Amino acid sequence: MDSKNRISEDLSRRIDRLAARSTLTRERIIEDALSHGRSLAWQEKWIAGVEEGIDDADNGAFANPDEIAAVLNKYGQP
């Protein structure tokens, strides 16, 4: 492999962890970082937020019908 294509072990591990926690491949994670400005830190934070939301939903911590209605009324229904 050409030296300009190598990344540090730390970055490689972070990419592997992101891939394991998501449906993204290593290549997609790297492409998102380079092409779309989604740094590894941003992607790690995004995945953590998604996981937190899934955990909340699994534990029943979700908006009740009155809260949903309030948001729809505030922003208008389509």
RAPEMO-V943860 format. One record per run of one state. SS is the DSSP state (H for helix, E for strand, C for the rest). FROM is the first residue (numbers start at 1). LEN is the number of residues. Records with the same first field share a line. If there is no record, write none. Layout:
SS=FROM-LEN / FROM-LEN
This chain:
C=1-2 / 6-3 / 22-4 / 36-4 / 59-6 / 76-3
H=3-3 / 9-13 / 26-10 / 40-19 / 65-11
